Amino acid sequence: MGRLSESTGAAWDQLRRVPVWVPPALLTLTVTLTGLGSAQLWRDELATWSAASRSPEDLARLAGTIDAATGPYYLLMHGWTAIVGDSTIALRVPAVLAMTVAAGLLAVLGARLVDRRTGLFAGLLFAVLPGTSRYGQEARPYALATMLAVLATLLLVAALRRPSWARWAGYAAAAAALGLLHLIALTLLAAHGLVVLLVWWRGPAVAGVADRHHPTAERDRRVWRWVVAVVPAALIVAPLLLKARAQRSRQLNWVHLVRLDDLTALPGGVAQSSVVGGLLVGVAALGAARLGRRALLPVSAVLLPVLLLFAAGEVVPLWVPRYLVFVVPFACLLAGAAVATVAVPAALAVVVLAGLLGLPDQTALRRTHEWPRSAPVDYAGAARVIADGQRPGDAVVYSPRQSWLFLDLGIEYHLDDPPRDVLVTEDEVRRGDLWAAECPQPTQCLAGTTRVWLVIAGRHAEPLAAVTGVKGDALRADFTVAQVWPRPGLTVALLTSRPGR
């Protein structure tokens, strides 16, 4: 037993020589790279691909029409894809890198606020969460927002402990970038403002951000420096916020007003596992109790954004769990503080347990990013069917067109030479939209076409009967079904013109 204790102590001493951010960053990088290209791009990622493949001028038009809130991220991805391409892995690598950096920064933040062990185990817990993999493997801005949330908080702590214009300027830049990439993440500034106010009123020790190695001689009463840092960020983000607010009815028309059970389901939503989410909340509560005053910053960084969005969601449809992914690192910091109180083997066992409990969800999310995961949409399979049977002169029709499934984008992404989109009168790029405009008189647009590939959402034994409106009438009048291929979430049918047409 004594030898085991000595060997454990020696291993911990060796680990202490490694920078605290290295193990969490390496573990996060390893986990998020595993199976990075296994799941197909899902609907939101297809929107990213569509936007990133447009010119800056076309992106500006898109931002003016429907998707201003995500515009800065699309512009960033436009530059990225111009360099590395638009494969599934290439589109997701920025999220991998962002989550890796977030884990490392979280470890540093935990070490500075509490101690090295807290930072290390906070970062390791963050690395094994299914939610870290889910949003670290998605071509959307949530991983970048998570990284910037931790970075801005770390820079705030540095600026409060040893104020300088350089530190406040760094904080201002991080806050502005956070708002540009994820408007809702600006609710984190409420937590920052609370801590700054308490520093001004009672001092860094009471606010939980005092530096043991560099004690402050007097209370920092320069709260105006935080205000000066936040004002430029607000001015930069304000036009985007106003534009996004005007587009809310189109962008979030699928969201409902929040209910109390949405709040209770949030841990499982952001952790992408109800079991792991519940474990994280329980251990984080223990960590908060242990930290006392030092828990103020991470607790407020979790609770205030959640409560603010919940309150807003009772009036305006805004509540989407993934919008709050950026609070997860702060919950992990609290959990890390609890885990750090036990011996290293026991602490590592907690990390391993969290990883094992999340394994089923880790496996499932690498099959599909759709929700529920039992209902994947096989865009690639549908595209292979078309590619295998396509002939010169073939056309394609999608139903429904104005759908968040983005059937056309899914097929076009997987086909180098897709059939002619026969009903399109103005594509999504020219419209500055995510959807193309279709011919109001389909019969005229279909004239002269002898073979049509029909791609329809859902499983349908009789796909023509499932097409609604004048489009369905035109197809049923002039075409018959030659063959049907059911695919998960989709049905592909080959239509041929009726004899004598």
N, C-alpha and C positions, 0 to 999 in steps of 0.2 A: 504493500500500500504506500509505504514511504517512497519507494522507487518510482511508482506511478505518479505521485505528487511531484517529485523532483523532475521527472521527465516532462510533465505538463507545464511546470514552471519554466523549464528550459525552453520549451517550445514557445511559450508566451513571450519570453524574453527575446527570442529570435524574431518573433512576429512584430514586436515593438520597434525593431530596427527598420522595418519596412514602412514607408509613408502610409498613413492611415487610409488614404483614398485608394490605394492600389488594389487590395483584395476585393472590395465591393465593385470597383470599376471593372476588373478582370472577370469577376463572376457574372456581372450584368452583361458584359460584352459576349461572353461565352453562351449564356442562356438565350439572349436575344438573337444571336447569329444562328442558333440551332433551329433548323427547319424554317429559315427566313423566307424561302420561296415556296414553301409547301402549300399554303393556302392561296387560292386565287385572289386577285384584287377584288374587293367587294365594292358595292355601289359608291360609297364615299370616296374610295381610292380611285375609282374610275373617273369621278368628277375631278380629282386632283390631276390625273393624267390628261384629261381633256383640257383643263385650264393651263397646265404647265406646257403643253405643246403649242399654245398660242403665242402670238407676238405680244410684246408689251402694250402695243396699241389695242389689240384685241382683248387683252387682260383688263385694261382700263375700261373698255366698254362692258365687259362682264361685271366688273365691280360696280359700275353705274346702274346695272340692271337688277342683279339678284344676289351677288355673293361678295359684297364689299368687305364683310367681316373676315373673310378668308383670303382677301386679295393680296396682302403682303406675303402670306405664306405661298400662294401660287406664284408670285413673282420670284421668290426665293427658289422654288422648285423649277421654274422656267430656266434659271441660270444653271441649276444643278444638272438637269436633264440634258442641257446643251453640251455639257462636258462629259457626263458618264453614261448617257443614254436613258431609255425609259423602260428597261426590263423590270419585272416585278421586284427583283432584289435591288436594283439601282434606285427605284422609287422609294424603297423602304430603308435604305442605309442611313439617311439623315436622322430618322427616328431612332435607329439603333445607336448611333453615335450620341444623340441627345440624351437618351436614357442612361448610357454609360457615363457620360459626364455628370448627369444628375446624381447618380449613385456615389460617384467620387466626391462631389461637392457636398452631398448630404453627410458623408462621413466626416468631412472637414468641419461642417457646421456643428455636428454633434460633439466633436472633439473640443471645439471652441466654447460652446455653450455649457457643456457638462464635463466630459472627460474623453480620453481616447477610446476606451472600451465602448462607451455609449455610441460614439460616432461609427466605430467599426461594425458593431452589431446592428445599428440602424441601417447602415449601407447594405449589409448582407441580407437582412430581412427584406429590404426593398428589392434586392436583386432576384429573390426567389418568388416574389408575388406573381401570380398569373397575369395580373393587370399590367405589370411592368413589361412582360413579354407581349401582351396583347397590343398595347399602345406603342411599344418599342419596335413592333413589326408592322406598323401601319403608316401608310403614306398620307398622314394627316398631321395637323400642328400640335397635337396634345403632348407629345413627348418633348418637343421644343419648348412649349409653355411650362412643362414640369421642370425642365432644366433651368429656365430663366427665373421661375419662382424661387427655386433654391438659391440660385446665384444672387438674385436681388436681396433675399433675406440675409445671406452671408455678407454681402457688401453693406447692408444696413447695420449689422452687428459691428463690423469693422469701423464704420463711420461713427457710430455712437460711442465706441470705446476710445478711439483716438481720432477725433474729428479733424478733417482736412478737406479742402476744396476738391482735391483729387479723388478722395474716397466718395464724397457726395456726388461728384460728377459721374463716377462709375456706377453708383446706385441709380442716378437719374437715367443713365443710358440703359441699364438693365430693366428698369421699370417701364420705360418707353417701349423697348423691344417686347416686353411681356404683353403690354396692351395691344401692340400692333399684331402680334401673332395670335392672341386669344383675349378678346375683350372681357369676357367674364372673369378671367384670371386677375383683372384689376381689383376685384373684391379683396384680394390679398392685401392691398394697401390699407384697408381698414384695420387689419391686424397690425401692420407696421405703424400706422398712425396711433393706435392705442399704446403701443410700447414706447413710441417717441414721446407721447404726452406724459406717460408715467415717468420716463427719464427726466423730463423737464420739471415735473412736479415733485417727485420724491427721490430721484437719483437712479443711476444704473443698477445699484444693488437691489433696490426694491423692484425694479422692472425686470430683474433676472438676466441682465446682459452685462454685469460687471466683469472686468478682466482681473483675475487673481494675480496675474503676472505684471500687469501694468495698471495698478489701481488709480482711479480718478480722484484728484485732490478735492474737487468740489463738484456739486451736481451740474450736469450739462444743461444749461438753460437756453441753449441755442436751438430751440425747436424750429425757429424760422428757417434754419438751413434745410431741414427736411421739407418744409413747405416750398422753399426755393427749388429744391431738387425735383419735387413732384409736379410743380406748375408746368415746366417745359414738357414733361411727359404727357400731362393732361392736354396741353395745347396741340401736341403732335397727334394724339389719339382722338381728340374731340371730333374732327371732321369724319373720321372713320366711324365713330360711334353714332353720329347723327345719321349718316347714310345707312348704316346697318339697321338702325331703328326704323327707318322708313321702309326697309325691305323685309321686316320681320314677318309680315303676313304671308309672303311667298316662301321665305326661307324656312320658316318654322310652322308651316300650316299643318304639319303632322303631329305637333306636340299639344298635349292637353294641360289644363290647369293642374297644379300639383295637389296631391292628396297626402294624408299623414302616413299611409303605408309606403309611399314613395321614399319618405325620409328613412324609415326603418330598413328599406331595401338598399339604401345607398352603399353601405360598406361592401356588400356582395357585388354591387354594380361596379364600383371603382376598383375593387380587388379582383374582379372577374371570377369570384368564387365565394359563395355565401359562407362556406365553412372557414376559409382563410380570412375573409373579411370579418367574421365574428371573432376569430382568434386575435386578429390585429387590434380590434377595438378593445377587447378585454385586457390584453397585455399593455396597450397604450394607456388605459385608465390606471393601471398599476404604476406605470412609469410617471404619469402626471402626479400621482400621489407622492411618489418618491422625490420628485424634483422640487416641489414647493414653488417658490417664486420663479425659479428658472423654467418652470413649465409655461409661464405666461405667453411667451412668443410662440412656441409650437402649438399650444392649445388654441390660442386665438387664431393662428394661421389655419387651423382645421375648422374650428367652429364658426368663425365670422363669415367666411365665404359661403359655407353651407347654409347658414341661417339667412344671410342676405339673399341668396338665390332662391331659397325656399319661400321667403316673404314675397319676393318679386314674382315667383311662380304661382302664387295664389291669386295674383291680379292679371298677370300677362303670361301666356304659355312660353316658358323658358326652361323648365326643369328637365334636363337631360343628364343622367348620371355621369357620362363621360366628360361633360364640361367641367367636372370637379376633380378630375384626375390629378391636377396639380397640388391638391392638399395631401395626397397620400404620403409623400416623403416626410411631412411633419408628423403624421401619425406614426410612421416608422421610427422617427427620432424619439418620440415618447416611448414606444415599445422597446427601442434599443436601450433606453435608460433603465427599464425594468429588467431586461435580460442581463444587463451588465452587472447587476448586483449578485448574480450567482457565479459559481465557479465556471471557468472557461469550458470544460467538457459539457456541463449542463446547458450553458448558453448556446453552444454550437448545436446541441441536441434540439433546442427550441427552433433554431434556424432550419435544421434538417426536417423537423416535424412540419413546419410551415411549408417547406418545399414538397414533402411527400403528400400532404393533404391537398396541395394544389395540382398534383400530377395529372389527375383526370382532366382538369380544365386546361392545363398546359397542352395536353395531347389534343384535346378537342379544338382549341383555337388554332392549332396548326393544320387542321383540316379545313376549317372555314372561319371567316370573320363575321359571317352573318349571325343574326340572333332571331330566334333560337338556333343553336348550332345543329339542331336536328333538321333544319330546313335550309340546306345550302343551295346556292344558285350556280349551276354549272355552265358559265359562259364559255369556257374553253371547250367543253364537250359539244355544245351546240355549234360552236365555230368549226370544230373538226368535221361534224356531219356535213355542214355546208361546203367546206373545202374539199371533202372527198367526192361530192356529187355535183359540184358547180360546173356549169358550161358557159361559154361566151354568150352574152346577151341576157343572162339570168338577172332577175330583180329580187329585192328583199323588201319585206313589209314587216313592221313591228306593231305589236298590240299588247298593252296600251303604249302609246307614244309618250304622253305626258306623265311619266311614272318615275318615282325615285329609284326604280330598279335599273334605269339607264340601259335598257336592252340593246339599243343601237351602239352605245359606247362599249359595252361588253363584247359584242361581236366584232366591232371594228378594231378593238385592241388586239384581238387574237388572230385577225386575218390580215395578211399583207395586201391582198387584193379582194376586198369584199364585193359582193354583187351590188349593182346599182340600186341606190335607195330611191325607188321609183316615185314615191309619194312626196318627197321633200321638195318644197318650193324655195326655202331659205334655210341654210344649215345653222347650227347653233353658234358657230363662230361669227357669222355675219349678223345674226340677231343679237349678239352679245348676251347669250343665254346658255343654259345647260341643255335645252331642248330645241330641236329643229321645228320649223313650221311645216305643216303638211297641206297638200292640195285639198281645197274645199270641195272639189268635185272629183273624187277618186276614179270614177269610170273613165274620164278623159285622160287622166294621168296614166292609167293602166293600159290604154289603147296601144296595140302593137306588141304587148308583152305576152309571151307564151308560157314562160315558167317563172314562178314566184316562190321564193323561200319565205315562209311565214314563221316568224319567231314570236311566240306568245308566252306571257307569264303564266306559270302554273302548269298542272298536268291536265291535259284534255284529250279524251278519246276522239272527240269530234272538234278539232281546233277551229274550223270555219264557223261553227255555231257559236263559238265563244267570242268572236270579234263583233263588237257593238257598233252602232251608228251607221252612217253612210259608207264608211270604209268596209264594214262587214257586208252591207248590202251589195256593194260593187263586187267584192270578192266572190260572194256566193252566186251572183248572177253570171259571172264569166269564167269561173274556175271550179275545178273539182280537185279533191285531195288524192294525190297519187301515192303518198307514203307519209307515215308519221313516225317520228323518233322522240320518245319521251326522254327527258334528261332531268336531273334533280332541279326543281324549281322552274323548269322551262319545258316547253314543247316546241319542236321544230317540225314543220310540215312542208312537203314539196307540193305546190299547186300547179296544175297544168290547165291550159285553156280548154274550154269546152269545145267539142267538135262543131264546126260550122260557125264558130264565133267570128 
